[in-house]
């Protein structure tokens, strides 16, 4: 077969075949070339070079290291290759790679390529762990050791508390709440308060378990227990701008639950918390293009006498995690609280640091389990719990009926199979998808047009009438009532095609920008303090005859002329990827899963993340019984290699 000839051919042919299968990025060829150039004598063998390409490809998948045990590596590669073959619609077995992996891995582990794989000043290292040998980059090995050193140091000392401390924390929070507040702390949330005054913490839990809510009360408790904390700076940060903004919004929501009497008695507490700003981690560490790194680092640490709150930790890759921990004050005179959900998707870059750390049972971790978003009888909540625990969930799907009523009942789950057991042609599948998306668009997105037309961006907030302010709020809330999610960017059920269907339904196929359009930034616009993932709605200035983008930043609506931004830095956001949806939530979610069983984006983390973006109203999953089962059973396993 031609595929076997390419696999067994020259190294250049091997790389070209991986590129043909969309398995590896062009930059890997340059990195590979650099490694080969460094190793002058003896030259890397053909099989060793091919296994180096496999290593670089596995790095792109988020692994930090690669096992050089033949069977372990082949098993890992077989799973990866199966996904690539499915995406490329090719029937190509991984078996021809086995002899290459066997010989190449043996050579890389032999210790003879000392100019690229060694102990000092080499880009790659051999790591021994649990009786096995791994290939790891010097950078990732260094990052791993920095993280390990921090978590076994006194920074995360392990303390014990008794039941009376937990009850006291409950009573403390209850005494702060306004009459009628829906907040009611359970033992785990109260444990955060009790522990957090004495130690640094990792706080984990799914959406709606109160991770960010509990932080506001923990800070209040710190102020109450020791007045020195009122003079400390507070830094709230997250890996994305959207998640950072959510942190700030959560603080505002918490302050609204404080009683008038507590407000009156503690004006300094209120003032302190109301002024807290949020950052992306890159902004907090002050990334410098000129320096090619962070301004704050081990040589120039972050300020002492500060409280650091880091949210969405599952999204932080190993290098950024290590950079932040290294930048903490060496004196230990700070407080640190890390929040995250290990069951969500891991970072885009290498590593699954939070999940790896939580594998070790340490009492600097508090796991929140009770969801405030879903009660015990919630259909959406029960489904999310079963997916999280890996239970068998039957996909009792129905065909889509354009005449039926969907999405009107609260806490409803709709399982739709557009295929209905048939192999649809591309035209038939597109027609079925269009019919479903058209109905969703008429239900949720069509009202945006008239609402956006009623918003005048020329009127400053301080001059706006109550009616105009109400219209802005109503437009924003309507835009965030619903979102379509997809695991894929391309294909009939991918983000690009689905956005085209929505836009075409609302404004015609030729419209690139229109009033009521939801747009998302795909890269940072630092000069405007707008970041990748920030979302806005298009409105129009009648006075200036131009489009504006309306965004909400820390409870205030702001308007920017669309002409300020490059055309390609904004894209449609009626439909977003499940990856992009992390850190967000919408009352109504419709999620499209890939159509091929074994697709690499069919996994439990994708499914769980998409389901838990839903806020109480309706969840629609578009899949087949086979693809849904595949998503439930497949777990992303990244080799991060942290040992505590």
ABEGO torsion letter per residue (X at the ends): XAAAAAAABBAAAAAAAAAAAGABBAAAAAAAAAAAAABAOBBBBAAAAAAAAAAAAAAAAGBABBBABAAAAAAAAAAAAAAAAAAAGBBBBAAAAAAAAAAAAAAAAAGABAAABBABGBABBBBBBGGBBBBBBAAAAAAAAAAAAAAABAABBBBBBBAAAAAAAAAAAAAABBBGBABBBBAAAAAAAAAAAABBBBBBEBBGAGAAAAAAAAAAAAAAABAAAAABBBBBBBABAAAAAAAAAAAAAAAAABBAAAAAABAAAAAAAAABBBBBAAAAAGBBAAAGBBABBAABBBBBGBBBBBBGAAABBAAAAAAAAAABBAAGBBBBBBBEBAABBBBABBEBAAAAAAABBBAABBBBABBAABBAABAAAAAAAAAAAGBBBBBBBBBBBAABBBGABBGBBBBBBAAGGBBBBAAAAAAAAAAAAAAAAAAAAAAAAAAAAABBAABBAAABBAAAAAAAAAAAAAAAABBBBBABABEAABAAAAAAAAAAAAAEAABABBBGBBBBBABBBAAAGBBBGBBBBBBBBAAAGBBBBBBBBGGBBBBBBAAABBAAABBBAABBBAAAABGBBBABBBBBBBABBGBAABBAAAAAAAAAABBGBBBBBBBBAAAAAAAAABBBBBBAGBBX
